[in-house]
Amino acid sequence: MRVKELRCASRAPLTLPLSPKGRGEMTFARRRMPMKTKRGTSNMTLEERVQLLEEIEAIKKMKAEYVLACDERRWDDAMRYFTAKPVVDFGRFGRFVTWDEVVTFFEVTMPKTIAFTIHRLCNPIIEVKGKTAKGIWYCEIPSTHIPTNKAILQQGTYEDDYVKEGNQWKHKVLKLTYTYITEYGEGWVKQPWAFPQVPKD
């Protein structure tokens, strides 16, 4: 197997091993890390630390409720977790910059493209600053691709911006950068991209 060098210190994308026949490769884009606060938690009061942990847990709960609504195809509920002017970037599935565009994607495009999903989220890194926050999550999504009627596995990284409106955290920016979308039985080395993109209507 041919292997390309992983240069972690550089700004170039990281490239995973190629298949024996060189059929495709996967790249990891350099991640946008969350904001760095000037004041560390060691200088915070106990009350401030508890409040920070409560905000982080509230964001985790919001994200979990959002992906559950998506998995259960409750699109109206899913939209509750966005601000009035969201920016949603699903990579190969499209980028949407208005409320109506996001609604159209969920209610029109998704029912024709993906019939089944189970979002598995892990490794959250969440930084809170007042009423705003940033988050990075790994995500793995077993799915059914409607046009081909095949089981696929999606994997990528969420890079989110959050805003607290009243007592509710919401997505201001949701970006999912895919690492691979592969068919079961093929795998990400042989087939990192099961299909190029969602066809335009």
Sequence and secondary structure as in RCSB ss.txt:
>XXXX:A:sequence
MRVKELRCASRAPLTLPLSPKGRGEMTFARRRMPMKTKRGTSNMTLEERVQLLEEIEAIKKMKAEYVLACDERRW
DDAMRYFTAKPVVDFGRFGRFVTWDEVVTFFEVTMPKTIAFTIHRLCNPIIEVKGKTAKGIWYCEIPSTHIPTNK
AILQQGTYEDDYVKEGNQWKHKVLKLTYTYITEYGEGWVKQPWAFPQVPKD
>XXXX:A:secstr
       TTSSS EE    TT     EE         SS GGGS HHHHHHHHHHHHHHHHHHHHHHHHHHTT H
HHHHTTEEEEEEEE GGG EE SHHHHHHIIIIIHHHHEEEE  EEEEEEEEEETTEEEEEEEEEEEEEETTTTE
EEEEEEEEEEEEEEETTEEEEEEEEEEEEEEEETTTHHHH SBSSS     
